[in-house]
Amino acid sequence: MSRFVEKEGKTVEEAIDLALAELGIDLEDADVEILDEGSKGVLGLFGTKVSKVRVTANVSDEKVVRNFLDKLIETMGIEAEIKIKETRDEINVEIFGENVGSLIGKHGETLYSLSYLLKLMVNKGREDYKRVIVDVENYRKQREEVLIGMANRAAARVAKYKRPVSLAPMPACERRVIHAALQTNPNVESISQGVDPERCVVVRVKPYTKVF
């Protein structure tokens, strides 16, 4: 589905530039429709009317993601290989190379922020939703394995001692891994408590429901 935005500006050119920036594309990859050329009004002071345009992205989501990452990596002075796999509902990005740790950041914060930014960019101006998952040197995959192990150990402890266990604060994407890992556990359940950035997962005994 095509992505588009409508923008206003003091001039048509300004409105177009704002729309291109929001969509994350270049002019050559866009279809531009001028909705209102605007006017300067009397003496450029009274009755001024802003210009309005509709800009539609005429480029694949994969190219949008690749262009953004290419510019980012070049700006950061990093040499890296980018692999992108796109399906109807999802874009998977894998980045490999030396000195790419800066794309991961402390506890994966930079990586998660990058994924969030690309998700906003890809889904801007569209009605259907497309997931964007970015991984750097398999960090996300390895981290998920650690989180699943953490969830299972917490579940075992809760089942044994019948007391809730609070895990360390973590971002929403990591909390979702914990919840998914325990979703089918018959003995325990997981909930999120607190406010970001201190929001954490609490594993507790699943309430008993009597069946009549």
Secondary structure, 3 states (H helix, E strand, C coil): CCCEEEEEECCHHHHHHHHHHHHCCCHHHEEEEEEECCECCECCCECCECEEEEEEECCCHHHHHHHHHHHHHHHHCCCEEEEEEECCCEEEEEEEECCCHHHCCHHHHHHHHHHHHHHHHHHCCCCCCCEEEEEECCHHHHHHHHHHHHHHHHHHHHHHHCCCEECCCCCHHHHHHHHHHHCCCCCEEEEEECCCCCCEEEEEECCCCCCC
